[in-house]
Amino acid sequence: MACMKVGSKSEVFILDGQSWLCSTGLPSDIIIEVGEKTFHLHKFPLLSRSGLLENLIGELSVEDEKKCVLQLHDIPGGAKTFLLVAKFCYGVKIELTALNVVGLRCAAECLQMSEDYGEGNLVMQTESFLNEIFCYWTDSIKALETCEEVLAHAEELHIVSRCIDSLAIKACADPSLFSWPMSGHREVESPGGAVFWNGICTAAKPHPVSEDWWYDDVSFLRLHLYKRLILAVGSKGMKAERIAGSVVYFAKRHLPLLGRQSSIPNGNHAAQGSIISAPADADQRNLLEQIVELLPSEKGVTATNFLLRLLRTSMILHASQSCRENLEKRVGAQLDQASLEDLLIPNMGYSVETLYDIDCVQRILDNFMLADHESVDSTSNSIVYEGQLIGASHALTPMTMVANLVDGYLAEVAPDVNLKLPKFQSLAAVIPDYARPLDDGIYRAIDIFLKAHPWLTDSEREQLCRLMNCQKLSLEASTHAAQNERLPLRVIVQVLFFEQLRLRTSVAGWFFVSDNLENSQNHSGNLAMLRNDASTQVGTTQNQLVAVDDVRDRVSELEKECSSMKGEIEKLVKTKGSWNTFLKKFSFRLKTKSWDPNASKPSNNSKTSSASKAPLENGREIHDSGELGD
């Protein structure tokens, strides 16, 4: 830390209780009271250096000269600073440092200790030293922190703005070009043995410095000073990512609620009155709102999980509506980067209806859709059709990620018995159909909701199942849906129909491939006879023709089975009592052996049976989840 020595005389001041005495051998002729301290001094050393003291002493009447008493309770820095001023007037040796120079500069200005009252007076000395410490990062930080004690005077003398400007210049500079001490609160030693003192490397090779080297130092500043510093570095062209990193670091240090878990343990509602003490509410609320304003507005600069944690904390602290709307809009703009755990925001309202705040997620999702439509409109002035969106995989990726996120969120909130059907439908319907390559996720959420709400009517169940597209269910999901008694009969019939349609399409595709292969064999027959392996190719063609005949026979059998199933379904619609019998029959048909091109090799029934219990998503087994296995 930089220092400057002023004066040459030895110490002459002695503390006696609450009084400072000057042991020069002459009796004191003036008493100055500063706070609780009393200074017994002499007029001449003070008159020769201070214009204010000269005027005050001159105003005293002749009768009061023997008991001259002055009160300077408003002097910047108080008694501690005035002691240094008195020592300077007597020529006693003092040391100027970054910790006392701001107070001395303000006191010197207040006491009018300019060059008119002696060469090299205190105003000039402190101003010269301030210009010196502004060259050093650590000293500038310390000087800025001491401005809090004399803030009004420091602002008037522009010391605060000069400190902030000095720090902003250094924070924006290239770390590899540093020539000032930085982050030098203590002496450290690198693993290589090079000694660092006050941030200066004594070795020949400089220590590498990261761009976030200044985060920790400025995080100790008071909020209003930190805010001015962040605005200053932003005006000097610092990258938004670095500004956001500093604000996040500052928030984590001063907002302890950010570290709380977002999920609700044991399924219990959050306690309304046990969050933080009442006196801290207002300070924390104001701090959070200021931090939200400081965060850069650029998309993707601030991590989505941090924004969601800020949003959850704002609900706990009951921050302003504008603050929460700002956070919801920011999260919505980059919702594709969010995780399911951070999205599970507990309901902090006074009337807790549901376990999680569904309305908040709904608003976030609406903001995402709005931002997504605006981005699509800005990239093209022409009409964008759904088929074009499906073809553009790069533009579809964020929407698909959000669709998977919403499906997972719906599966998490579906077991809540207080969750109403309209809210579930409203949240699920926001995602367009093209955003889901497969509807396994939304099917799983619907099944969990049906299991947790068994009192839904048939019409409500059918209305809920319209959220999914039976054509986009995987084989595992279709197999499970066909045996799911919680689904309406109409939905099960649709699943069976589309499965049959999928099978017919697959068989037709096989016919197409086989015909093309047969034609290619006929066209290349003349060339094949010239080769030695002609007999092998003829045998392969014959085997393929046999396989085609087997496929035709299998298709005929499937058509007969479909006709008989339609008849049974028509009977079941009239008499619902035999529904379980039909399920057992149809379940058996689903598990019959699949067709194999090699008729002599039986198909593996165990694979088809296990497929009904395969994971719908994320590798989890359906019967293990407890929702889809019943």
C-alpha positions in Angstrom: 0.0 0.0 0.0 1.3 3.4 -1.0 2.2 5.9 1.8 3.5 9.4 2.1 5.3 10.9 5.1 4.7 14.5 6.1 6.4 16.5 8.8 9.7 15.8 10.7 9.1 16.5 14.4 8.7 13.8 17.0 5.5 13.0 18.7 4.3 15.7 21.2 0.7 14.7 21.7 -0.4 12.7 24.8 -3.9 11.2 25.5 -5.2 11.8 29.0 -8.6 10.2 29.3 -10.7 12.0 26.7 -8.3 14.9 26.3 -5.3 15.3 24.0 -2.5 17.3 25.5 0.4 19.0 23.6 3.7 18.6 25.6 5.6 21.5 24.1 6.3 23.2 27.5 4.0 26.1 26.8 0.5 26.3 28.4 -2.4 25.7 26.2 -4.4 28.8 25.1 -7.2 27.2 23.1 -9.5 24.3 23.6 -11.1 22.6 20.6 -13.9 20.1 21.2 -14.5 17.5 18.5 -17.1 14.9 19.4 -16.2 13.4 22.8 -12.6 14.4 22.5 -11.0 17.6 23.8 -7.8 19.1 22.3 -5.7 21.4 24.4 -3.7 23.3 21.8 -2.0 26.6 20.9 -3.4 29.3 18.7 -0.4 30.2 16.6 0.3 26.8 14.9 -3.4 26.6 14.0 -3.8 30.2 12.8 -0.8 29.8 10.5 -2.3 26.9 8.6 -6.1 27.2 8.8 -8.3 30.0 7.5 -11.4 28.7 9.3 -9.6 28.6 12.7 -8.2 32.1 12.1 -11.7 33.5 11.5 -13.2 31.7 14.5 -10.5 32.7 16.9 -10.7 36.3 15.6 -14.4 36.5 16.3 -13.9 35.8 20.0 -14.1 38.8 22.3 -11.2 40.0 24.4 -12.8 38.9 27.6 -13.0 35.3 26.4 -9.5 35.1 25.2 -8.2 33.4 28.4 -10.7 30.6 28.1 -11.0 30.3 24.3 -13.1 27.2 23.5 -14.1 26.2 20.0 -16.5 23.4 18.9 -15.8 21.6 15.7 -18.2 18.7 15.9 -19.0 18.7 12.2 -15.4 18.3 10.9 -15.1 15.5 8.4 -13.6 12.3 9.9 -14.3 13.4 13.5 -11.7 13.4 16.3 -9.5 10.8 14.6 -8.9 13.0 11.5 -8.6 16.2 13.5 -5.7 14.7 15.5 -3.8 14.2 12.3 -4.7 17.8 11.2 -3.3 19.1 14.5 -0.1 17.1 14.2 0.3 18.5 10.7 -0.1 22.1 12.0 2.6 21.4 14.6 5.0 19.8 12.1 4.8 16.4 13.8 5.6 13.4 11.5 2.4 11.8 10.1 1.9 9.2 7.4 -0.7 9.5 4.6 -2.2 6.3 3.4 -5.2 5.2 1.3 -7.1 4.7 4.5 -6.8 8.2 5.9 -6.1 10.5 2.9 -9.8 10.9 1.9 -10.8 12.1 5.4 -7.8 14.4 5.6 -8.5 15.9 2.2 -12.1 16.7 3.2 -11.0 18.1 6.6 -8.4 20.2 5.0 -11.0 21.7 2.6 -13.4 22.3 5.5 -10.6 24.1 7.6 -9.5 26.1 4.6 -5.9 24.8 4.7 -4.9 26.1 1.3 -1.7 27.5 0.0 -2.8 31.0 1.1 -2.0 29.9 4.6 1.5 28.4 4.1 3.4 26.6 1.3 2.9 22.9 1.1 -0.3 23.1 3.1 -2.6 20.1 3.8 -4.9 20.6 0.8 -1.9 20.4 -1.6 -0.3 17.5 0.2 -3.4 15.3 0.3 -4.4 16.1 -3.3 -0.9 15.1 -4.5 -1.1 11.9 -2.7 -4.6 11.1 -4.0 -3.3 11.4 -7.5 -0.6 9.0 -6.6 -2.9 6.3 -5.2 -5.2 6.5 -8.2 -2.5 4.7 -10.1 -3.0 1.6 -7.9 -6.0 -0.7 -7.9 -5.8 -1.8 -4.3 -5.3 1.7 -2.9 -8.1 3.1 -5.1 -10.4 0.4 -3.7 -9.5 1.3 -0.1 -9.9 5.0 -0.7 -13.3 4.4 -2.3 -14.4 2.4 0.7 -13.3 5.2 3.1 -15.4 7.7 1.2 -18.5 6.2 3.0 -17.4 8.0 6.2 -17.4 11.4 4.6 -19.6 10.8 1.6 -21.1 14.2 1.2 -17.8 16.0 1.4 -16.1 13.4 -0.9 -18.8 13.8 -3.5 -18.4 17.6 -3.4 -14.7 17.3 -4.0 -15.3 14.7 -6.7 -13.2 12.1 -4.9 -15.8 9.4 -5.3 -16.1 9.9 -9.1 -12.3 10.0 -9.5 -11.9 6.7 -7.6 -14.6 5.0 -9.6 -13.1 6.3 -12.9 -9.7 5.0 -11.9 -11.1 1.6 -11.0 -13.2 1.4 -14.2 -10.1 2.1 -16.4 -8.1 -0.6 -14.7 -11.0 -3.1 -14.8 -11.5 -2.6 -18.6 -7.7 -2.8 -19.4 -6.0 -5.8 -20.7 -4.8 -7.8 -17.6 -1.6 -8.8 -19.3 -0.6 -5.1 -19.5 -1.0 -4.4 -15.8 1.6 -2.2 -14.2 -0.2 -1.5 -11.0 -0.8 -3.7 -7.9 -4.0 -5.6 -8.1 -5.9 -7.8 -5.7 -2.9 -7.4 -3.3 -4.6 -7.7 0.1 -1.9 -10.1 1.3 1.3 -11.6 0.3 1.0 -14.9 -1.6 3.4 -17.4 -3.2 2.8 -19.2 -6.4 3.4 -23.0 -6.8 6.5 -22.2 -8.8 8.1 -20.4 -5.9 7.7 -16.8 -7.3 6.7 -14.4 -4.6 3.8 -12.0 -5.1 3.6 -8.9 -2.9 0.6 -6.5 -3.3 -0.1 -8.2 -6.6 3.3 -7.6 -8.2 5.3 -10.6 -9.4 8.9 -10.6 -8.4 9.8 -13.4 -10.9 10.8 -12.8 -14.5 7.7 -14.5 -15.8 4.4 -12.7 -15.0 1.6 -14.6 -13.3 -1.4 -15.2 -15.7 -4.4 -13.1 -14.8 -8.0 -14.0 -15.7 -10.6 -11.5 -16.8 -12.6 -11.9 -13.6 -9.7 -10.9 -11.3 -11.5 -7.8 -10.1 -14.9 -9.5 -9.1 -14.0 -10.2 -5.5 -12.5 -6.8 -4.7 -15.5 -4.8 -5.9 -18.0 -7.2 -4.3 -17.1 -5.6 -0.9 -18.3 -2.2 -1.9 -21.6 -0.7 -0.8 -24.4 -1.1 -3.2 -24.6 2.5 -4.4 -20.8 2.6 -5.0 -20.8 -0.8 -6.7 -23.7 0.3 -9.0 -21.8 3.5 -10.1 -18.7 1.4 -10.8 -20.7 -1.1 -13.0 -22.2 1.8 -14.9 -18.8 3.3 -15.4 -17.2 0.0 -16.8 -20.2 -0.4 -19.0 -19.7 3.1 -20.5 -16.1 2.3 -21.1 -16.9 -0.6 -23.4 -16.5 -3.6 -21.2 -18.1 -6.8 -22.5 -21.6 -7.6 -21.2 -20.4 -11.1 -20.2 -17.8 -9.7 -17.8 -20.3 -7.2 -16.3 -22.8 -10.0 -15.8 -20.2 -12.1 -14.2 -19.4 -9.4 -11.7 -23.0 -8.8 -10.9 -23.6 -12.5 -10.3 -20.6 -12.6 -8.0 -21.9 -9.6 -6.1 -25.4 -11.1 -5.8 -24.2 -14.4 -4.5 -22.2 -12.6 -1.8 -25.0 -10.4 -0.6 -28.2 -12.4 -1.3 -28.0 -15.5 0.9 -31.5 -16.6 -0.3 -30.0 -17.4 -3.7 -28.5 -20.5 -2.2 -31.8 -22.0 -1.1 -33.1 -25.1 -2.9 -35.7 -24.4 -5.5 -37.7 -27.6 -4.9 -39.9 -28.3 -2.0 -38.7 -31.1 0.3 -41.1 -33.8 1.3 -43.8 -32.2 -0.8 -44.6 -29.6 1.9 -45.5 -26.0 1.1 -43.0 -23.3 1.9 -43.5 -21.6 5.2 -44.5 -18.0 4.7 -43.3 -16.5 7.9 -40.0 -18.4 8.3 -38.0 -17.1 5.4 -36.0 -14.2 6.8 -36.4 -11.7 9.6 -38.6 -8.7 8.9 -35.9 -6.0 9.3 -33.8 -7.6 6.6 -36.8 -7.9 4.1 -36.6 -4.3 2.9 -32.8 -4.2 2.5 -32.7 -7.6 0.7 -35.7 -6.6 -1.5 -34.0 -3.3 -2.5 -30.7 -5.1 -3.2 -32.4 -7.7 -5.4 -34.2 -5.1 -7.4 -31.0 -3.1 -7.9 -29.1 -6.2 -9.0 -31.8 -7.0 -11.6 -31.5 -3.5 -13.1 -27.7 -3.9 -13.3 -27.8 -7.2 -15.2 -27.1 -6.7 -18.9 -30.2 -7.0 -21.1 -28.5 -9.0 -23.9 -29.9 -12.5 -24.4 -27.7 -15.4 -23.2 -25.3 -13.1 -21.3 -26.6 -14.1 -17.8 -27.1 -17.8 -17.1 -30.8 -18.9 -17.1 -30.5 -20.9 -13.9 -29.2 -17.7 -12.1 -32.2 -15.7 -13.5 -34.6 -18.4 -12.2 -33.0 -18.3 -8.8 -33.3 -14.5 -8.8 -37.0 -14.9 -9.7 -37.6 -17.4 -6.9 -35.9 -15.1 -4.5 -38.0 -12.1 -5.7 -41.1 -14.1 -4.9 -39.9 -14.9 -1.4 -39.0 -11.3 -0.7 -42.2 -10.0 -2.4 -40.3 -7.8 -4.8 -42.1 -5.3 -7.0 -44.2 -6.5 -9.9 -42.0 -4.8 -12.5 -39.0 -6.6 -11.1 -40.6 -10.0 -11.4 -42.0 -9.3 -14.9 -38.5 -8.2 -16.0 -37.0 -11.5 -14.7 -39.8 -13.6 -16.3 -39.2 -11.9 -19.7 -35.4 -12.5 -19.4 -36.0 -16.2 -18.6 -38.5 -16.6 -21.3 -36.1 -15.2 -23.9 -33.6 -18.0 -23.2 -35.9 -20.7 -21.8 -34.3 -23.4 -24.0 -31.2 -23.1 -21.7 -33.2 -23.8 -18.5 -33.2 -27.0 -16.5 -36.3 -28.7 -15.0 -35.0 -28.4 -11.4 -34.7 -24.6 -11.6 -38.1 -24.3 -13.3 -39.8 -26.0 -10.3 -40.6 -22.7 -8.5 -42.6 -23.2 -5.2 -45.8 -21.3 -4.9 -45.1 -18.3 -2.6 -48.5 -16.7 -2.8 -50.6 -16.0 0.2 -53.4 -18.3 -1.2 -51.3 -21.4 -2.1 -53.5 -23.3 -4.5 -50.9 -25.6 -6.1 -47.6 -26.9 -4.9 -45.6 -25.1 -7.7 -46.2 -21.8 -9.3 -47.9 -22.9 -12.6 -48.9 -19.3 -13.5 -45.3 -18.1 -13.4 -44.2 -20.9 -15.7 -47.1 -20.1 -18.0 -46.0 -16.4 -18.3 -42.4 -17.5 -18.9 -43.5 -19.8 -21.7 -45.7 -17.1 -23.2 -42.7 -14.8 -23.3 -40.6 -17.5 -25.0 -43.2 -18.0 -27.7 -43.4 -14.3 -28.2 -39.6 -14.0 -28.5 -39.5 -17.0 -30.8 -42.1 -15.6 -33.2 -40.3 -12.2 -33.2 -37.1 -14.0 -34.2 -38.8 -15.9 -37.0 -40.4 -12.7 -38.3 -37.1 -10.8 -38.2 -35.2 -13.5 -40.2 -37.8 -13.7 -43.0 -40.5 -11.4 -44.4 -42.2 -14.3 -46.2 -44.8 -16.6 -44.7 -43.3 -19.5 -42.8 -45.2 -22.7 -43.0 -45.1 -25.6 -40.5 -43.4 -27.8 -43.0 -40.6 -25.3 -43.4 -40.2 -25.1 -39.7 -39.9 -28.9 -39.5 -37.3 -28.9 -42.3 -35.2 -26.2 -40.6 -33.6 -28.2 -37.8 -31.4 -25.3 -36.6 -34.4 -23.1 -36.0 -36.4 -25.9 -34.5 -33.8 -26.9 -31.9 -34.7 -24.3 -29.2 -38.4 -25.0 -29.6 -37.9 -28.8 -29.3 -35.8 -28.3 -26.2 -38.5 -26.2 -24.6 -41.1 -28.8 -25.6 -39.1 -31.5 -23.8 -38.7 -29.2 -20.8 -42.5 -28.4 -20.6 -43.3 -32.1 -21.0 -41.0 -32.9 -18.1 -42.5 -30.0 -16.0 -46.0 -31.2 -16.7 -45.0 -34.7 -15.5 -43.6 -33.2 -12.3 -46.7 -31.1 -11.4 -49.3 -33.6 -12.7 -49.5 -35.5 -9.3 -50.7 -32.4 -7.6 -54.4 -33.1 -6.9 -55.1 -29.3 -6.7 -53.9 -28.8 -10.2 -57.0 -28.0 -12.3 -57.5 -29.4 -15.8 -57.7 -26.0 -17.5 -54.3 -25.0 -16.2 -52.7 -28.3 -17.3 -54.3 -27.9 -20.7 -53.3 -24.3 -21.1 -49.7 -25.0 -20.3 -49.4 -28.0 -22.6 -51.3 -26.4 -25.5 -48.8 -23.5 -25.8 -46.2 -25.9 -27.4 -47.0 -26.3 -31.2 -47.4 -29.8 -32.6 -44.4 -29.6 -34.8 -42.1 -29.0 -31.8 -42.5 -32.5 -30.6 -40.8 -35.2 -32.8 -42.4 -37.7 -30.4 -45.3 -37.3 -28.1 -44.1 -39.8 -25.5 -43.3 -37.0 -23.0 -46.8 -35.4 -23.1 -48.4 -38.9 -23.0 -46.5 -39.7 -19.9 -47.6 -36.4 -18.3 -51.3 -37.0 -19.3 -51.2 -40.5 -17.9 -49.8 -39.2 -14.5 -52.5 -36.6 -14.4 -55.2 -39.1 -15.1 -53.9 -41.3 -12.3 -53.8 -38.4 -9.8 -57.3 -37.2 -10.9 -59.5 -40.4 -11.2 -62.7 -38.3 -10.8 -62.4 -36.8 -14.3 -65.4 -37.4 -16.5 -65.2 -39.2 -19.9 -65.5 -36.0 -21.8 -62.8 -34.4 -19.7 -60.5 -37.4 -20.3 -61.1 -37.2 -24.1 -60.5 -33.4 -24.0 -57.2 -34.0 -22.1 -56.0 -36.7 -24.6 -56.5 -34.3 -27.5 -53.2 -32.7 -26.3 -51.2 -35.6 -27.8 -50.9 -36.9 -31.3 -51.4 -40.7 -31.4 -49.5 -40.9 -34.7 -46.4 -39.6 -33.0 -46.2 -42.2 -30.2 -43.2 -44.6 -30.2 -43.7 -48.3 -30.3 -43.2 -48.6 -26.5 -45.6 -45.8 -25.8 -48.2 -47.2 -28.2 -48.0 -50.6 -26.6 -48.5 -49.1 -23.2 -51.4 -46.9 -24.4 -53.2 -49.8 -26.0 -53.3 -51.5 -22.5 -53.9 -48.3 -20.5 -57.4 -48.5 -18.9 -57.2 -44.9 -17.8 -57.4 -43.7 -21.4 -60.8 -43.2 -23.2 -61.9 -46.0 -25.5 -61.8 -43.7 -28.5 -58.1 -42.9 -27.9 -57.2 -46.6 -27.6 -58.9 -47.3 -30.9 -56.9 -44.4 -32.5 -53.7 -45.9 -31.1 -54.5 -49.3 -32.6 -55.5 -47.8 -35.9 -52.3 -45.8 -36.3 -50.3 -48.8 -35.3 -51.9 -50.9 -38.0 -51.4 -48.1 -40.4 -47.7 -47.9 -39.5 -47.4 -51.6 -40.0 -49.0 -51.5 -43.4 -46.7 -48.6 -44.4 -43.7 -50.7 -43.3 -44.8 -53.7 -45.3 -45.5 -51.5 -48.4 -42.0 -50.1 -48.0 -40.6 -53.6 -48.0 -42.5 -54.5 -51.1 -41.1 -51.4 -52.8 -37.5 -52.3 -51.9 -38.0 -56.0 -52.9 -39.4 -55.0 -56.3 -36.6 -52.6 -57.0 -34.1 -55.3 -56.0 -35.8 -57.8 -58.3 -35.7 -55.3 -61.2 -32.1 -54.5 -60.6 -31.3 -58.2 -60.6 -33.0 -58.7 -64.0 -31.2 -55.7 -65.6 -27.8 -56.9 -64.4 -28.5 -60.6 -65.3 -26.4 -60.5 -68.5 -23.4 -59.2 -66.6 -23.9 -61.6 -63.7 -23.6 -64.7 -66.0 -20.1 -63.6 -67.0 -19.0 -63.9 -63.4 -18.1 -67.0 -61.3 -20.6 -66.3 -58.6 -23.7 -66.4 -60.8 -25.2 -69.4 -59.0 -24.9 -67.6 -55.6 -26.9 -64.5 -56.9 -29.6 -66.7 -58.4 -30.0 -68.5 -55.0 -30.2 -65.1 -53.2 -33.0 -63.9 -55.6 -35.0 -67.0 -55.0 -34.8 -66.5 -51.2 -36.0 -63.0 -51.6 -39.0 -64.0 -53.7 -39.9 -66.5 -51.1 -39.7 -63.8 -48.4 -42.0 -61.6 -50.5 -44.6 -64.4 -50.7 -44.4 -64.8 -46.9 -45.0 -61.0 -46.4 -48.1 -61.2 -48.6 -49.5 -64.0 -46.6 -48.8 -62.1 -43.4 -50.6 -59.0 -44.7 -53.6 -61.1 -45.5 -53.7 -62.5 -42.0 -53.3 -59.0 -40.5 -56.3 -57.8 -42.5 -58.4 -60.6 -41.3 -57.4 -59.9 -37.7 -58.2 -56.2 -38.1 -61.6 -57.0 -39.4 -62.3 -59.3 -36.4 -61.0 -56.6 -34.0 -63.3 -54.0 -35.5 -66.3 -56.3 -34.9 -65.2 -56.9 -31.3 -64.8 -53.1 -30.7 -68.3 -52.4 -32.1 -69.7 -55.0 -29.6 -67.7 -53.5 -26.8 -69.0 -50.0 -27.5 -72.5 -51.4 -26.9 -71.6 -53.6 -23.9 -68.7 -52.2 -21.8 -68.7 -55.1 -19.4 -66.5 -57.2 -21.6 -63.8 -54.5 -22.0 -61.3 -56.3 -19.8 -61.8 -59.5 -21.9 -61.1 -57.6 -25.0 -57.9 -56.1 -23.6 -56.6 -59.5 -22.7 -57.3 -60.8 -26.2 -55.8 -57.8 -27.8 -52.8 -57.8 -25.5 -52.2 -61.4 -26.7 -52.3 -60.3 -30.3 -49.9 -57.4 -29.6 -47.5 -59.9 -28.2 -47.7 -62.4 -31.0 -44.5 -63.1 -32.9 -43.5 -60.5 -35.4 -42.8 -61.3 -39.0 -39.3 -62.6 -39.9 -38.0 -62.8 -43.4 -36.5 -66.2 -42.5 -39.7 -68.2 -41.9 -37.8 -71.1 -40.4 -36.5 -68.8 -37.4 -39.2 -68.0 -34.8 -39.4 -64.4 -33.6 -38.3 -63.6 -30.1 -41.5 -63.1 -28.1 -39.6 -61.9 -25.0 -38.4 -58.8 -26.8 -41.9 -57.8 -27.8 -43.1 -58.5 -24.3 -40.4 -56.4 -22.7 -41.0 -53.6 -25.2 -44.2 -52.8 -23.4 -42.2 -52.0 -20.3 -39.4 -50.1 -22.1 -38.7 -46.5 -21.1 -40.8 -43.8 -22.5 -38.0 -41.2 -22.0 -34.7 -40.6 -20.3 -34.2 -44.4 -20.0 -36.6 -44.9 -17.1 -38.8 -47.9 -17.1 -42.5 -47.2 -17.2 -43.5 -49.6 -14.4 -40.7 -48.1 -12.2 -42.1 -44.6 -12.5 -45.3 -45.7 -10.8 -47.5 -43.9 -13.3 -47.5 -45.9 -16.5 -47.2 -49.4 -15.2 -50.6 -49.7 -13.6 
